[in-house]
């Protein structure tokens, strides 16, 4: 019964679930500028970001202060089995603090420049492709000094090229869905929100609920940022850009309405989602770093979300979870008190019954002894009485008068009686 009561370890586990920083995951097709956008957010040229080569690894970017003491260099390359948990893969950044796991599955450590060798892929270079497959690297973990990383982690992912999502692709998406707290989806201005983007976004939106929308002031789909990248004024005018964003929202809205995504989100969060206004339209942004008016809204929204919206959301959820913990603990303790009260009452009742029996024991022994004596006396009396009765009955029957009467009654024929007596005598 006591095992059901939440204890201090359970409370510490609850607190620990809020200690991690949110993960911003960048997702999109290749050549949509994900790594370039990451560099702009980080404030430096940390990741390879040319159109060629393209990112080939899941790149987890953390603040330099979080680098374990036993890791020498700022970049490490990990095998996929680093994330294995039993028979399944489970992507959790807590694994990065496991030194024994790290020593077993880290292929190599190096500097940022090694990302240009092992972290990217040149299409058409078969020799490099073969070398990278032999290396068997799945994840690059990068520790750098960037102010943004004090409030979040950045996760850059390889680009997609397929037009549809098959069940077999779910494994490829798992690092994204497991690690994603905030989604930044990139799509180039040329072909923005085409059928491929719609297919991927529908799948990602179905996994976008991270419990944030329990907080009523958290905006619907507030942790989703859909970005039109490569939005150079040389390629697209302001009016055309607005039209691209609006038409992209309309196309995605139509696709979402035909799916079960909204019903699934509403059942999880208890919120009502209106499509396209205001929820979905507000999640579309443009980005071109060289033009402030084409990147300011995204940077301001992301800064506001990380600096104000998400902390308030975490605080609300934390207080709510603590109150639920207290209520659950109180109810469990009340049940335990009732259980132990019943046990105590049962023990007290048994003790009283035992004491009563114990106190009565001398009297019971006297009564038993008295009854035993009475029984022995009765047996003796009956035994003597039976012996005397038998003796008297025998004497009575052996009297001559009684014997003659028996003979007369038994043998009415005197001749036969004499014969019987003679035969008996001869014997």
N, C-alpha and C positions, 0 to 999 in steps of 0.2 A: 504493500500500500504506500509506503514512504517513497518508493522509487518514482511514483507519479508526480511528486511535488517538485516543481522547478527549483533548481539550486543555483548557487553562485556561478558554477561553470556554465550553466545554461544562459545566465544573464550576461556573462562575459562573451559567450558566443554570439549573443544578440548584438552586443556593442561592436564586436569584431566585424560583423557583417556590414557595418557602416564606416569602417576605418579605411576602406579602399577609395582611391580617387576614381572618378568616372573615366571610362574609356571612350575616346572619339575614334570611330572606325571609318576610314575612307574606303568607299566601294565605287566601282564603276568599270566600264570597258577600258581596255588598254588605250593609251594615247588620248586620255581625256584630262590629263594634267593632275592626277591625284598626288603624286610625289611633289610636284611643283607647288600645289596648294599647301601641302604639309610643310614644305620649306618656308613658305610665306607666313604661315601661322607660327612656326618655330622661330622665325627671325634670322635665318641663315641658310646657307647652302649645305645642308647636312646629308640629304639623300640624293642619289642620282636621279635627275629629272628631265633628261633630254627625251625627245620623241623616240629615239632609239639610243640606248636599249630600254627595255621595259622591266618593271619590277617583277621578279620571279618568286620572291619569298614573302611570307607574312612578316612584316617588320614592326616590332613592338618598340616604341620609343618612350623612354622614361627619363626622369631627371637624374642627373649625375649623382646626386646625394643618395639615391636608392641603390646604387651599385653595391653588391655584397663585398665585404672585405676580402673574401677569398677569390674574387674574380679580379684578374690583373688588368686586362684591357677593357676598352670602352665598348667593344662589339664582340658578341659571341654568336656562333652559329650552332643551332640545335637540330638534332634529328626529330622526326615526328613522334617517335616513341617517348620522347621527353614528356609528352602530354598524355600518355596512356595511363588509364586508371582501371586496372583489372583487364576485362575483355573489351573495354570501350575507351574512346578518347574523350578527355574532359579538359577543355582549355580554361585554365584558371591561373592568373598571375601569381597566386600564392606559391605555385610550383617553383617560381624563380628564386625562392628563398631556401630551397631544399638542396643543400650542397651535395649530398650523395647522388641524388638524381642528376644534378648538373654534371658531376664528374663522369657519370656513366654515359650520358647522351650528348655532351658538348663535343662537337667535331673539332672546333678550333676557336681561339680568341685572336682578335686582331684590332686594327684601328679603323677609323671611318673610311679610309681609302679602300679597304678591302671590300666594301660594298660594291664598288665598281667592278670587282672581279667575280665575287660570288653571289651578290645580291641582285644582279640584273641578267637579262636574257636578250641576246641579239638574234632576231629572227633570221633564219637561213644559215646560221653558223653551226653546222652539225658537229664539228669537233668540240666546240664549247658546250653544246647541248649534252654530248656524251660525257664530258668531264663533269658537268654539273650533276648529272644523274648519278655518277659514281660517288660523288661527294655525299649524296643522300642527306642534304640539308633541307629542312622545312621552314625554319623560323630564324630570323635574325633579331637579336635583342640589342638595342642601341641605347647607350646612356650618354646624354648630352646636357649641357648647361643652357637651359632656356627657361625664361620666366613662366611661359605658358604651362610647362610641365610641372610646376608647383601645384597646379589646380586640376590637372588631368593627365592622362596618358594618350599618346597618338598611336594608332595602329594603321599602317599602310598595307594594303592588300594587293595581290596580283590582279591585273585586269582580266575581264572576261571577254570572250569572243563569240560564244555560242548565242544562238537566237532564241533558244528555249531552255527550260530547266527540266531535266529528267530526275527521276528518283535517285539515280546514281550520282547526281551532282550534289545531293544533300551533304555528303561528306566534305566536299570542297567548301561548302558554306558554313560548316560547323564552327570554325574559328571565328567567323563573323558573328553568328548568332549567339555563341557562347560568351564572347567578350564585349559585344556591343552594348553600350549604354546610350551613346549618342551616334546617330548615323549621318554621315555626310556622303550623299550620293552625287557623283559627278557625271555629267553628260555634255559633250561638246555642242557648241552652238550650231554646228552643221549636223543636222539630223537629230536635234534635241528631242528626247523622249520618244524615240522610235519604238517599234514593237519589242526589240530586245530589252530596252530600258524598262518598258512597262512590265514585261515578264519578270525581270529581276526585282523591280521595286514592289510588285505585288507580294512576292515571296518575302522580301525583307520587312515590309510593313506588317505582315502577319506575325513577325517575331519582334516587333518594335516595342511592345508593352513590357516595361521593366518595373512596373509598380508605381511609376511617378504620378500617374493620373488619378491615384487615390486622393491626391491633393486637389481640391476643387479649383485652386487658382493656377494650377499647372495648365498651360495651353494645350489643347488637343493636338496630338502629334508634335508636341513642342520639342521633342528630342530628335526630330527628323529635319534635315536640311538638304534640299534638292537643289543642286548648283549647276547652272549653265556656265561651263568653263570655256576657255579660249574665246572669250567675248571681246575680241579686239575691235576698237572702233574702225579699224581698217577693213574688217571683214563684215561688220554688221552695225547698222545705225541704231540710235536710241529707240526709234519707233519700231524698227524691226525686232529689236531685242525684247521690247515689251510684248510684242505680238507673239514672239517665240515662247516666252514664259507663260503667257495666257493660254495659248493653244496647247502647250505641253501639259498644263494643269487640267485643261478640259479633256485631253485624251486619256490621261491617267485616271481622272475622275470617272470617265465612262467605263474604263476597265475595272476599276474598284467596285463600282455599283453592280457589275455583273457577277462579282465574286462574293464569297462569304466573309471577306476580311472585316468589313464593318461590324457584322453581327458578332464575329469572334472577339473583336476589340471591345464592343459594347458589353458583351457578357463578362469579359474579364474586368473591365474598369467601371462599369455602371454609368458610363458617360454616353451622351448622344453626339454622334459625329455628323456634321452637316457637310455635304460635298456638292459643289466645290467651295462655296463660301461659308464661313470665313476660314475654315481649318486648312484646306489643302492649298489654296492660293497663297496663304501666308508662309507656306513652307518652301516656296520657290525663290531662288536668288540667282544673281549673276556674279561672275568673278573675272576680273582682269586687273591684275595687281598694279599696272601702270596708270590706270584711270580710277581716281578715288570714287567717282560717282558709280563705278561699276563693281566696286568691292566693299564700299563702306557699309552698306546695309547688312551684308553677311557678317562682316567683322563685328559690327555693333550688336547684332542679334546674338551672335555666338558669345560675345563678351558678357552681354546681359544675362544670357542663359546660364553661363558658368559662374558668374559673379553674384547673381541675385536669385533667379528663378530656381535653379537646381539646389542651392543651399537651403532655401526656404522649403523646398519640397522634401529634401532629406530630413530637415528638422521636424517637419510635420509628421512624416512617416516614422521617424525615430520615436517621437513622443507618443504617437499612436501605438507603435509596437511595444513601448515600455508600459503604457497603460494596459494594453492587452496582457502583457506578461504579468503585471501586478494583479489584474483581475483573475487570470488563470491560476496564479500562485495562491491568491486568497481563496478561490473556490477549491483548489486542491487541498489546501491546508484545512479548510472547513470540513471537507470530506474526511480528511485524515483524522481530525479531531473527533468527528462523529464516530469514526471507526474505532479509534482508541478509547473513546468514552464507552462505547458498547463493550469492548473487550474488558475495560476496567470494571464495568457493571457486572459483566458475566463472571469475572474473577471474584469480585466481592460477594456475589450471590453464592458462588461455589464455596468461598471461604466461610460464609455464615452457615451454609448447610453442613459443611465439614465440622465446624465448631459445635453445632447442635448435636450432630451424631457423636462427636467426641465426648461432649458433656453427658450425654445419655448413656454412654457405654457402660459405666459401673452399674447403673440401674438395670441395663439390659442383661448384663452378666448375672445379677442377682435373680432376675426373673427367669432366665434360662436355667440356672441352677435349681431354683425352686420347682420348675416344671420337670426337670430331670429327676429330682428326688421324688416328686409325686408319681412320676411314671414308674420308677423302680419299685416304689412302695406298692403301686397297683399291681405290677407284675408279680411281686412276691405274694401279695394277698390272693391274687387269682391262682397262682401256682399252689399255695397251701389249700385254698378252697377246693380246687379241682382234685387234689390228692385225697382230702378228707371225704369229699363226695364220692370218689371212686371206691374208697375203702368201705364206706357205709353201704354203697350199692352192692358191692361184692358180698359183704356179710349178709345183706338182706337176701340176695339171690341164692346163697349157699345154705340157707336155713332149710331143714328137712321138709317143712311144709311147702316151701316154695319150690323145692326140687320135685316133690311129688306132683305138684300142680303142673309143672312144666312137662313131666313125663306123661301125665294123663292127657294133657292137651296135645302132645306130639304123637303119642301112640294110643290110639283108642282101642286097637285090637291087642288084647293081652297076650295072645299066643305069639304075635309078631314081636311084641315088646320083650318077652322072655327070650326069644331067639336072638334078638339084637343084643340083649344084655349078656347072654351066654357067649356070643361071638366076641363081644368087646372084652369079656373077662378072659377068654382063651388068648386073645392078643396080648 
